[in-house]
Amino acid sequence: MRDVIPLREATKAWFAISLQTFGGPAGQIAVMQRTLVDEKRWIGQQRFLFALSYCTLLPGPEAQQLATYVGWLLNGVRGALVAGILFILPGVVALLVLSGIYVAFGDTTLVESLFLGLAPAVIAIVVQAVVRVGRKGLGHPALVGLAVASFLALTVFAVPFPAVVLVAAVAGWVLGRRLPTLTAPPKAAVDDGPPPLISDDALHAERPSGRRAGLILAIGLVAWFAPVAAAALLLGRSSIFVDQGLFFSGAALVTFGGAYAVLAYVAQQAVEVYGWLAPGEMVRGLALAETTPGPLVMVVQFVAFVGAYRAPGDLDPWVAAVLAALLTTWVTFVPCFLFILLGAPYVERLRGNRDLTAALAGITAAVVGVIASLAVFFALHTLFDETRTLTRGPLDLELPVLTSIDGASLAITALGCALVFWRKWSVLRTLGACALAGIVLGLAMAA
């Protein structure tokens, strides 16, 4: 395939984009929209939206997969790898450094005060995500009902997250066949600039074939699981590296809706099943991930780093932590490349498929409920020092001990909500203000 633009020029653009990817998928997609569609005119508006629709349907961070998809459109497989890797590279490096600072100095008054501000701010940010995704994806009463059902299934009845996603996809498909108004095609966006290099109507030159798909699938699966197999052979099946590699490989397959949607599942398993983190530490990891560029699902790197540092086996704790973080990042993002390189040539020839659109609508509705469940989880473990579990029949509900409420965290949560919803501040600016408030309050209480 002939490159649409020189790979070197594309690489420079992707690196510049990677340094601006703060604020979650909405901000990341906006950066690519401005750079690729509006300024450089490398891809048309409708082609960009179509690629985004496909990536949203996939498990994994849609913004990173969108970069990979557009990289493939511009420069084939080489372009996909360059775009996808550069999109996450700054965040990987930054979060490694921040995770190291956390495990080394997390018990000091200053760092504790910093997280006193960051953790409540995350609650406000997650609530904002519920509102944004709800406005975008709940255009029909049936989808609102599906979102509520998903929230109750996770929060009240402890239904496994993968089951919620699967049922939502099937429900969306069924509802789409019975309710023609469930989904509506997006209105054509105004695109009156010079013609883009990749037009909205042109098909990609790389045609799908069984031989190509088989080769990519084989290479992708080997690349995906080879590090986990190596860890099992060298360190034994009971090694934390194998547990983390297998767990996060599975999580990568159910991350529909991005980081917020899967974090309730990851938090539950990492805290209650594997014991890698304490309950309040998951929200701290998300706070760190919010301050770095790249996909928010990068928080799994923090989980792996902290878990391996505390249970390093025969290795030095710092070596174990870094290796676990890199292994987890690998098994989390290799599937993203595999999904795009395997599916993009076929999807290019399936534009406008109603069944795909309906399944996406169902998953998006469920994601609203999942993110709301995550907000409840974070609020319980940030605003209260103690919780209790109510188990009765099918009920499996975690409740706060009201007398253990943390007044400082409640005040900063209110500040975060005011900045996000009233003042309309950005994620990074809100985190900075709440972090400063936390430092001031924490140091004042310690004095």
VOZATI-482721 format. One record per residue (C-alpha): residue in one letter; z, y negated, x negated. Coordinates in nm, 2 decimals. Example, Ala and Ser with C-alpha at 12.3 -4.5 7.8 and 13.67 -1.06 7.14 Angstrom:
% residues 2
<'A', <0.78, 0.45, -1.23>> <'S', <0.71, 0.11, -1.37>> 
This chain:
% residues 447
<'M', <0.00, 0.00, 0.00>> <'R', <-0.09, -0.35, -0.13>> <'D', <0.20, -0.59, -0.14>> <'V', <0.19, -0.88, 0.11>> <'I', <0.35, -1.10, -0.16>> <'P', <0.43, -1.03, -0.52>> <'L', <0.75, -0.82, -0.56>> <'R', <0.90, -1.06, -0.81>> <'E', <0.87, -1.35, -0.56>> <'A', <1.02, -1.14, -0.29>> <'T', <1.31, -1.03, -0.52>> <'K', <1.40, -1.40, -0.59>> <'A', <1.40, -1.47, -0.21>> <'W', <1.62, -1.17, -0.13>> <'F', <1.87, -1.26, -0.41>> <'A', <1.89, -1.61, -0.27>> <'I', <1.95, -1.47, 0.08>> <'S', <2.22, -1.23, -0.05>> <'L', <2.43, -1.53, -0.17>> <'Q', <2.43, -1.69, 0.18>> <'T', <2.52, -1.39, 0.39>> <'F', <2.87, -1.50, 0.50>> <'G', <3.00, -1.49, 0.85>> <'G', <2.89, -1.15, 0.98>> <'P', <2.56, -1.03, 1.12>> <'A', <2.49, -1.34, 1.34>> <'G', <2.50, -1.56, 1.03>> <'Q', <2.31, -1.32, 0.81>> <'I', <2.03, -1.28, 1.06>> <'A', <2.01, -1.66, 1.10>> <'V', <1.97, -1.69, 0.72>> <'M', <1.68, -1.44, 0.72>> <'Q', <1.53, -1.61, 1.03>> <'R', <1.53, -1.95, 0.86>> <'T', <1.41, -1.82, 0.53>> <'L', <1.15, -1.56, 0.62>> <'V', <1.02, -1.68, 0.95>> <'D', <1.07, -2.06, 0.96>> <'E', <1.03, -2.16, 0.60>> <'K', <0.83, -1.91, 0.40>> <'R', <0.62, -1.78, 0.70>> <'W', <0.62, -1.43, 0.56>> <'I', <0.67, -1.27, 0.90>> <'G', <0.60, -1.37, 1.26>> <'Q', <0.88, -1.44, 1.51>> <'Q', <0.81, -1.15, 1.75>> <'R', <0.77, -0.90, 1.46>> <'F', <1.10, -1.02, 1.33>> <'L', <1.27, -0.97, 1.67>> <'F', <1.11, -0.63, 1.71>> <'A', <1.25, -0.52, 1.37>> <'L', <1.59, -0.65, 1.47>> <'S', <1.58, -0.46, 1.80>> <'Y', <1.52, -0.13, 1.61>> <'C', <1.79, -0.20, 1.35>> <'T', <2.04, -0.28, 1.63>> <'L', <1.97, 0.06, 1.78>> <'L', <2.05, 0.24, 1.46>> <'P', <2.40, 0.32, 1.33>> <'G', <2.49, 0.09, 1.04>> <'P', <2.49, -0.28, 0.97>> <'E', <2.19, -0.42, 1.15>> <'A', <2.15, -0.72, 0.92>> <'Q', <2.13, -0.51, 0.60>> <'Q', <1.89, -0.27, 0.78>> <'L', <1.68, -0.57, 0.90>> <'A', <1.65, -0.69, 0.54>> <'T', <1.54, -0.34, 0.43>> <'Y', <1.29, -0.32, 0.72>> <'V', <1.13, -0.66, 0.63>> <'G', <1.13, -0.56, 0.26>> <'W', <0.94, -0.25, 0.36>> <'L', <0.69, -0.46, 0.56>> <'L', <0.64, -0.69, 0.26>> <'N', <0.64, -0.45, -0.03>> <'G', <0.66, -0.09, 0.09>> <'V', <0.94, 0.14, -0.04>> <'R', <1.00, -0.08, -0.35>> <'G', <1.05, -0.38, -0.13>> <'A', <1.28, -0.20, 0.10>> <'L', <1.50, -0.08, -0.19>> <'V', <1.51, -0.43, -0.35>> <'A', <1.59, -0.61, -0.03>> <'G', <1.86, -0.36, 0.09>> <'I', <2.03, -0.34, -0.25>> <'L', <2.04, -0.71, -0.32>> <'F', <2.17, -0.77, 0.03>> <'I', <2.49, -0.58, -0.04>> <'L', <2.53, -0.63, -0.42>> <'P', <2.72, -0.96, -0.42>> <'G', <2.96, -0.83, -0.16>> <'V', <3.03, -0.50, -0.35>> <'V', <3.12, -0.69, -0.67>> <'A', <3.33, -0.95, -0.49>> <'L', <3.52, -0.70, -0.28>> <'L', <3.59, -0.48, -0.59>> <'V', <3.76, -0.78, -0.75>> <'L', <3.95, -0.88, -0.44>> <'S', <4.07, -0.52, -0.38>> <'G', <4.20, -0.51, -0.74>> <'I', <4.39, -0.83, -0.69>> <'Y', <4.54, -0.70, -0.37>> <'V', <4.67, -0.37, -0.52>> <'A', <4.80, -0.55, -0.83>> <'F', <4.96, -0.86, -0.67>> <'G', <4.98, -0.77, -0.30>> <'D', <5.36, -0.77, -0.30>> <'T', <5.41, -1.12, -0.45>> <'T', <5.52, -1.40, -0.22>> <'L', <5.19, -1.60, -0.27>> <'V', <4.96, -1.31, -0.18>> <'E', <5.18, -1.21, 0.11>> <'S', <5.17, -1.57, 0.23>> <'L', <4.79, -1.56, 0.20>> <'F', <4.76, -1.26, 0.42>> <'L', <5.01, -1.41, 0.67>> <'G', <4.73, -1.66, 0.73>> <'L', <4.42, -1.44, 0.70>> <'A', <4.53, -1.15, 0.92>> <'P', <4.59, -1.36, 1.24>> <'A', <4.26, -1.54, 1.17>> <'V', <4.08, -1.21, 1.19>> <'I', <4.21, -1.16, 1.55>> <'A', <4.04, -1.49, 1.65>> <'I', <3.72, -1.39, 1.48>> <'V', <3.71, -1.04, 1.65>> <'V', <3.78, -1.20, 1.99>> <'Q', <3.49, -1.44, 1.92>> <'A', <3.27, -1.13, 1.84>> <'V', <3.36, -0.98, 2.18>> <'V', <3.25, -1.30, 2.36>> <'R', <2.92, -1.33, 2.16>> <'V', <2.81, -0.98, 2.20>> <'G', <2.92, -0.98, 2.57>> <'R', <2.71, -1.29, 2.64>> <'K', <2.41, -1.13, 2.47>> <'G', <2.43, -0.78, 2.59>> <'L', <2.60, -0.78, 2.94>> <'G', <2.32, -0.92, 3.16>> <'H', <2.37, -0.67, 3.44>> <'P', <2.69, -0.57, 3.64>> <'A', <2.63, -0.20, 3.54>> <'L', <2.65, -0.30, 3.18>> <'V', <2.98, -0.49, 3.24>> <'G', <3.12, -0.17, 3.40>> <'L', <3.01, 0.04, 3.10>> <'A', <3.18, -0.21, 2.86>> <'V', <3.50, -0.19, 3.06>> <'A', <3.49, 0.19, 3.07>> <'S', <3.43, 0.21, 2.70>> <'F', <3.73, -0.02, 2.63>> <'L', <3.96, 0.19, 2.86>> <'A', <3.84, 0.51, 2.71>> <'L', <3.93, 0.40, 2.36>> <'T', <4.24, 0.20, 2.42>> <'V', <4.41, 0.38, 2.71>> <'F', <4.28, 0.74, 2.68>> <'A', <4.21, 0.77, 2.30>> <'V', <3.86, 0.91, 2.36>> <'P', <3.69, 0.97, 2.02>> <'F', <3.47, 0.69, 1.91>> <'P', <3.15, 0.90, 1.86>> <'A', <3.18, 1.04, 2.21>> <'V', <3.20, 0.69, 2.35>> <'V', <2.88, 0.59, 2.17>> <'L', <2.69, 0.90, 2.27>> <'V', <2.79, 0.87, 2.64>> <'A', <2.69, 0.50, 2.64>> <'A', <2.35, 0.58, 2.50>> <'V', <2.28, 0.84, 2.76>> <'A', <2.42, 0.62, 3.04>> <'G', <2.20, 0.33, 2.93>> <'W', <1.90, 0.56, 2.94>> <'V', <1.98, 0.69, 3.29>> <'L', <2.06, 0.34, 3.42>> <'G', <1.74, 0.21, 3.28>> <'R', <1.54, 0.46, 3.48>> <'R', <1.72, 0.38, 3.80>> <'L', <1.77, 0.01, 3.76>> <'P', <1.44, -0.17, 3.66>> <'T', <1.63, -0.50, 3.61>> <'L', <1.89, -0.35, 3.37>> <'T', <1.69, -0.48, 3.07>> <'A', <1.43, -0.75, 3.06>> <'P', <1.19, -0.81, 2.77>> <'P', <1.29, -1.11, 2.56>> <'K', <1.11, -1.43, 2.62>> <'A', <0.85, -1.51, 2.36>> <'A', <1.00, -1.75, 2.11>> <'V', <0.81, -2.06, 2.02>> <'D', <0.63, -2.00, 1.69>> <'D', <0.39, -2.29, 1.65>> <'G', <0.38, -2.31, 1.27>> <'P', <0.11, -2.19, 1.04>> <'P', <0.01, -1.82, 1.08>> <'P', <0.26, -1.59, 0.91>> <'L', <0.15, -1.35, 0.64>> <'I', <0.25, -1.05, 0.86>> <'S', <0.13, -1.13, 1.21>> <'D', <0.30, -1.01, 1.53>> <'D', <0.02, -0.78, 1.63>> <'A', <-0.09, -0.61, 1.30>> <'L', <0.03, -0.26, 1.23>> <'H', <0.18, -0.16, 0.90>> <'A', <-0.07, 0.01, 0.66>> <'E', <0.17, 0.30, 0.59>> <'R', <0.10, 0.55, 0.87>> <'P', <0.36, 0.81, 0.97>> <'S', <0.30, 1.17, 0.86>> <'G', <0.50, 1.49, 0.85>> <'R', <0.46, 1.52, 0.47>> <'R', <0.59, 1.17, 0.40>> <'A', <0.88, 1.21, 0.64>> <'G', <0.98, 1.55, 0.49>> <'L', <0.97, 1.41, 0.13>> <'I', <1.18, 1.10, 0.22>> <'L', <1.43, 1.31, 0.42>> <'A', <1.47, 1.56, 0.13>> <'I', <1.52, 1.28, -0.13>> <'G', <1.75, 1.09, 0.09>> <'L', <1.98, 1.38, 0.17>> <'V', <2.00, 1.48, -0.19>> <'A', <2.08, 1.12, -0.29>> <'W', <2.33, 1.09, -0.01>> <'F', <2.54, 1.40, -0.08>> <'A', <2.49, 1.46, -0.46>> <'P', <2.79, 1.24, -0.56>> <'V', <3.02, 1.41, -0.31>> <'A', <2.90, 1.76, -0.43>> <'A', <2.96, 1.65, -0.79>> <'A', <3.32, 1.54, -0.70>> <'A', <3.39, 1.87, -0.54>> <'L', <3.26, 2.07, -0.84>> <'L', <3.45, 1.85, -1.10>> <'L', <3.77, 1.77, -0.91>> <'G', <3.80, 2.04, -0.64>> <'R', <3.75, 2.04, -0.27>> <'S', <4.10, 1.89, -0.21>> <'S', <4.01, 1.57, -0.41>> <'I', <4.05, 1.24, -0.23>> <'F', <3.69, 1.16, -0.34>> <'V', <3.56, 1.45, -0.14>> <'D', <3.77, 1.36, 0.16>> <'Q', <3.65, 1.00, 0.15>> <'G', <3.29, 1.09, 0.08>> <'L', <3.27, 1.33, 0.37>> <'F', <3.46, 1.10, 0.61>> <'F', <3.27, 0.78, 0.54>> <'S', <2.94, 0.98, 0.54>> <'G', <3.03, 1.08, 0.90>> <'A', <3.14, 0.73, 0.98>> <'A', <2.80, 0.59, 0.86>> <'L', <2.64, 0.80, 1.14>> <'V', <2.84, 0.64, 1.42>> <'T', <2.86, 0.28, 1.32>> <'F', <2.66, 0.15, 1.62>> <'G', <2.71, -0.22, 1.66>> <'G', <2.81, -0.29, 1.30>> <'A', <3.15, -0.31, 1.14>> <'Y', <3.36, -0.43, 1.43>> <'A', <3.25, -0.14, 1.65>> <'V', <3.34, 0.13, 1.40>> <'L', <3.66, -0.02, 1.25>> <'A', <3.88, 0.10, 1.53>> <'Y', <3.77, 0.46, 1.45>> <'V', <3.80, 0.41, 1.07>> <'A', <4.14, 0.24, 1.11>> <'Q', <4.28, 0.52, 1.32>> <'Q', <4.16, 0.79, 1.08>> <'A', <4.25, 0.60, 0.76>> <'V', <4.60, 0.52, 0.88>> <'E', <4.71, 0.81, 1.10>> <'V', <4.51, 1.11, 0.97>> <'Y', <4.46, 1.05, 0.60>> <'G', <4.74, 0.80, 0.52>> <'W', <4.52, 0.59, 0.29>> <'L', <4.65, 0.27, 0.44>> <'A', <4.95, 0.13, 0.63>> <'P', <4.86, 0.01, 0.98>> <'G', <4.87, -0.36, 0.89>> <'E', <4.65, -0.32, 0.59>> <'M', <4.33, -0.25, 0.78>> <'V', <4.33, -0.61, 0.91>> <'R', <4.40, -0.73, 0.56>> <'G', <4.09, -0.55, 0.43>> <'L', <3.88, -0.70, 0.71>> <'A', <4.01, -1.04, 0.61>> <'L', <3.90, -0.99, 0.26>> <'A', <3.56, -0.86, 0.37>> <'E', <3.52, -1.17, 0.59>> <'T', <3.55, -1.39, 0.29>> <'T', <3.27, -1.21, 0.09>> <'P', <2.89, -1.21, 0.14>> <'G', <2.73, -0.90, 0.28>> <'P', <2.79, -0.67, 0.57>> <'L', <3.15, -0.66, 0.71>> <'V', <3.14, -0.28, 0.71>> <'M', <3.20, -0.32, 0.34>> <'V', <3.56, -0.31, 0.44>> <'V', <3.54, 0.06, 0.39>> <'Q', <3.52, 0.00, 0.02>> <'F', <3.86, -0.17, 0.04>> <'V', <4.00, 0.14, 0.23>> <'A', <3.87, 0.38, -0.03>> <'F', <3.99, 0.16, -0.32>> <'V', <4.35, 0.13, -0.19>> <'G', <4.37, 0.50, -0.08>> <'A', <4.25, 0.63, -0.42>> <'Y', <4.47, 0.39, -0.62>> <'R', <4.77, 0.53, -0.44>> <'A', <4.66, 0.90, -0.47>> <'P', <4.45, 0.92, -0.79>> <'G', <4.51, 1.28, -0.86>> <'D', <4.47, 1.34, -1.24>> <'L', <4.28, 1.02, -1.30>> <'D', <4.41, 0.68, -1.40>> <'P', <4.47, 0.49, -1.07>> <'W', <4.23, 0.20, -1.16>> <'V', <3.95, 0.44, -1.25>> <'A', <4.01, 0.64, -0.94>> <'A', <4.01, 0.33, -0.72>> <'V', <3.68, 0.20, -0.86>> <'L', <3.51, 0.54, -0.84>> <'A', <3.63, 0.59, -0.48>> <'A', <3.51, 0.24, -0.38>> <'L', <3.16, 0.29, -0.54>> <'L', <3.13, 0.64, -0.39>> <'T', <3.22, 0.51, -0.04>> <'T', <2.98, 0.23, -0.07>> <'W', <2.71, 0.48, -0.17>> <'V', <2.76, 0.72, 0.12>> <'T', <2.79, 0.43, 0.36>> <'F', <2.46, 0.26, 0.27>> <'V', <2.23, 0.54, 0.16>> <'P', <2.18, 0.65, 0.52>> <'C', <2.08, 0.29, 0.61>> <'F', <1.78, 0.31, 0.37>> <'L', <1.70, 0.66, 0.49>> <'F', <1.69, 0.55, 0.86>> <'I', <1.46, 0.27, 0.78>> <'L', <1.22, 0.44, 0.54>> <'L', <1.21, 0.75, 0.77>> <'G', <1.18, 0.58, 1.10>> <'A', <1.00, 0.25, 1.05>> <'P', <0.64, 0.39, 1.04>> <'Y', <0.70, 0.57, 1.37>> <'V', <0.88, 0.27, 1.53>> <'E', <0.59, 0.04, 1.44>> <'R', <0.38, 0.25, 1.68>> <'L', <0.64, 0.26, 1.96>> <'R', <0.67, -0.11, 2.05>> <'G', <0.79, -0.18, 2.40>> <'N', <0.93, 0.16, 2.47>> <'R', <1.15, 0.12, 2.78>> <'D', <1.37, 0.43, 2.71>> <'L', <1.47, 0.29, 2.36>> <'T', <1.54, -0.05, 2.52>> <'A', <1.76, 0.11, 2.79>> <'A', <1.95, 0.32, 2.54>> <'L', <2.01, 0.01, 2.32>> <'A', <2.15, -0.17, 2.63>> <'G', <2.39, 0.10, 2.69>> <'I', <2.51, 0.11, 2.33>> <'T', <2.54, -0.27, 2.32>> <'A', <2.76, -0.26, 2.64>> <'A', <2.98, 0.00, 2.49>> <'V', <3.01, -0.20, 2.16>> <'V', <3.16, -0.49, 2.36>> <'G', <3.44, -0.25, 2.48>> <'V', <3.48, -0.11, 2.13>> <'I', <3.52, -0.45, 1.97>> <'A', <3.77, -0.55, 2.24>> <'S', <3.97, -0.23, 2.16>> <'L', <3.96, -0.33, 1.79>> <'A', <4.10, -0.68, 1.88>> <'V', <4.39, -0.51, 2.06>> <'F', <4.46, -0.28, 1.76>> <'F', <4.46, -0.57, 1.52>> <'A', <4.68, -0.78, 1.75>> <'L', <4.94, -0.50, 1.79>> <'H', <4.98, -0.46, 1.42>> <'T', <4.96, -0.82, 1.32>> <'L', <5.17, -0.99, 1.59>> <'F', <5.44, -0.72, 1.62>> <'D', <5.64, -0.55, 1.35>> <'E', <5.70, -0.24, 1.57>> <'T', <5.49, -0.05, 1.83>> <'R', <5.56, 0.26, 2.05>> <'T', <5.32, 0.52, 2.19>> <'L', <5.31, 0.61, 2.56>> <'T', <5.18, 0.96, 2.61>> <'R', <5.17, 1.09, 2.97>> <'G', <4.89, 1.32, 3.09>> <'P', <4.56, 1.18, 2.98>> <'L', <4.72, 0.86, 2.87>> <'D', <4.76, 0.79, 2.50>> <'L', <4.85, 0.42, 2.48>> <'E', <5.00, 0.22, 2.20>> <'L', <5.23, -0.06, 2.32>> <'P', <5.42, -0.34, 2.13>> <'V', <5.79, -0.37, 2.10>> <'L', <5.82, -0.72, 2.24>> <'T', <6.14, -0.80, 2.05>> <'S', <5.96, -0.75, 1.72>> <'I', <5.71, -1.03, 1.77>> <'D', <5.62, -1.23, 1.46>> <'G', <5.63, -1.60, 1.55>> <'A', <5.45, -1.72, 1.24>> <'S', <5.16, -1.48, 1.30>> <'L', <5.14, -1.58, 1.66>> <'A', <5.12, -1.95, 1.57>> <'I', <4.84, -1.89, 1.32>> <'T', <4.65, -1.68, 1.57>> <'A', <4.67, -1.97, 1.81>> <'L', <4.54, -2.20, 1.54>> <'G', <4.25, -1.96, 1.46>> <'C', <4.15, -1.94, 1.82>> <'A', <4.16, -2.31, 1.86>> <'L', <3.94, -2.36, 1.55>> <'V', <3.69, -2.09, 1.66>> <'F', <3.66, -2.17, 2.03>> <'W', <3.75, -2.53, 2.06>> <'R', <3.65, -2.69, 1.73>> <'K', <3.36, -2.44, 1.69>> <'W', <3.44, -2.39, 1.32>> <'S', <3.25, -2.13, 1.11>> <'V', <3.42, -1.80, 1.01>> <'L', <3.46, -1.90, 0.65>> <'R', <3.61, -2.25, 0.73>> <'T', <3.85, -2.09, 0.99>> <'L', <3.96, -1.83, 0.74>> <'G', <4.02, -2.11, 0.48>> <'A', <4.23, -2.32, 0.72>> <'C', <4.44, -2.02, 0.84>> <'A', <4.49, -1.90, 0.48>> <'L', <4.62, -2.24, 0.38>> <'A', <4.85, -2.24, 0.69>> <'G', <4.98, -1.90, 0.59>> <'I', <5.05, -2.00, 0.23>> <'V', <5.25, -2.31, 0.35>> <'L', <5.45, -2.11, 0.61>> <'G', <5.51, -1.82, 0.38>> <'L', <5.63, -2.02, 0.09>> <'A', <5.85, -2.23, 0.33>> <'M', <6.01, -1.92, 0.47>> <'A', <6.07, -1.77, 0.13>> <'A', <6.23, -2.09, 0.00>> 
